[in-house]
C-alpha cells in the first residue's frame, strides 16, 4: 500500500488460507506470462518508426480503457466483503483519483497527454470504440459486478501487471511521434502499477476461496485474450498507416506510367 497503513496484521497475511491463496495467485501470474500478450509483435513494432497518425489513433483509442477504470474500482469497493478489504482498496482508488487533486486523476492526466498531441477531450470522447476495447471493458464490468470479489481482484491485478511491459512501449512511441508530448500520465505508471498489482494480490489472499481457482484463472486469461486482440488492432492501424504513407512512392504499373514525349519534330 502506497498511502494508507495496511489494515491487515502479519498474522492475517501468514495464515494458512492466505498462504494457499497467495501461492496459487503467484503461480497463476507465472503461467500467465506465457500468454501471447507478453510476446506480441506490437511490443517490438511500436518501438520502431510508427507513423504519427497511427500513434495518435492508438493513443486516442486507449483513452477508452483508461477512462472507465476508476469507476470500476469504485464499484469493486462497494462489493468488498468487509471494511478492511474496502480500506485497502481505497489506497488504490486514492492514487487513481489523483490523491485529492482532480487534475491529477489518471483520466485527467491522460486527457492532458492527448491534448498535447492535438486531440482534445471532445475528440477523445467521440473516437470510435475498438472491438477489443469493448471486450476489455465489458469483461471487466462483468467480473467486477457479477463475479466474486476475489475474482475481480485477480483480474485487476493481472491487468495492472500487464502495464509495466506495455506502457513503456506506448510512452516511447508517443515521444518519437510527438516530441512535445506531455508525459505526466506515463510518468505516474510503471513501478507504481507493480505495487497496485501487489495490493490486489494481497486482497485476493485475504478473500479467495480455493474452490474458485479454476474460474479465476479462466477470467484472467479472458482479460489477456482481449488485450492481445487490442494489440492486433493496433498492429493493423500501424500497417494501414504505413501502407498509405509509402503507397505513393511505389512504382506504378506500366499502364499507369506517363508516356514520355519527345520535343524533337516528327520525321518527315
Secondary structure as UniProt FT lines:
FT   HELIX           10..13
FT   HELIX           16..32
FT   TURN            33..34
FT   HELIX           36..39
FT   HELIX           42..45
FT   TURN            46..47
FT   HELIX           52..66
FT   TURN            67..68
FT   HELIX           69..78
FT   HELIX           83..96
FT   TURN            97..100
FT   HELIX           102..104
FT   HELIX           106..116
FT   TURN            117..118
FT   HELIX           121..126
FT   HELIX           131..146
FT   HELIX           149..161
FT   HELIX           163..177
FT   TURN            179..180
FT   HELIX           184..188
FT   HELIX           191..207
FT   HELIX           210..212
FT   HELIX           213..247
FT   TURN            248..249
FT   HELIX           254..256
//
